Amino acid sequence: MVTPSSNEIFIQGITRDGRAFRPSDWAERLAGVMSSFRPGGAIPGDHLSYSPWCVPTVIGDVKCVVVHKDLRDAHVMAWDFVMNFARDNGLQVAEACRMPDAAPPPAPPRR
């Protein structure tokens, strides 16, 4: 489960025995299924974008789905679905929180 200090869990596309999970678009498919579970509830057209609570990403060379703990608070069955997906497929899960992208370095002063 998620500890109080972490905001998100990362479902990694690596199985417990170290193999890459297939199919290669699994993260996009899982996030697509979860697209209607979002703050404020589903509205028409939600299937065209990912929920901010369940986002596919790549970290290093590993496909992941980042699942925010707010999903658990708002839709416990949806949370259970993603957690059971990870468990049933033997995927590695890590508790963490994303760091904001680093700001670009400041431009050198003009002379």
Sequence and secondary structure as in RCSB ss.txt:
>XXXX:A:sequence
MVTPSSNEIFIQGITRDGRAFRPSDWAERLAGVMSSFRPGGAIPGDHLSYSPWCVPTVIGDVKCVVVHKDLRDAH
VMAWDFVMNFARDNGLQVAEACRMPDAAPPPAPPRR
>XXXX:A:secstr
   TT  EEEEEEEETTS B SSTTHHHHHHHHTTT  TT   TTGGGS  TTEEEEEETTEEEEEEEHHHHHH 
HHHHHHHHHHHHHTTEEEEEE               
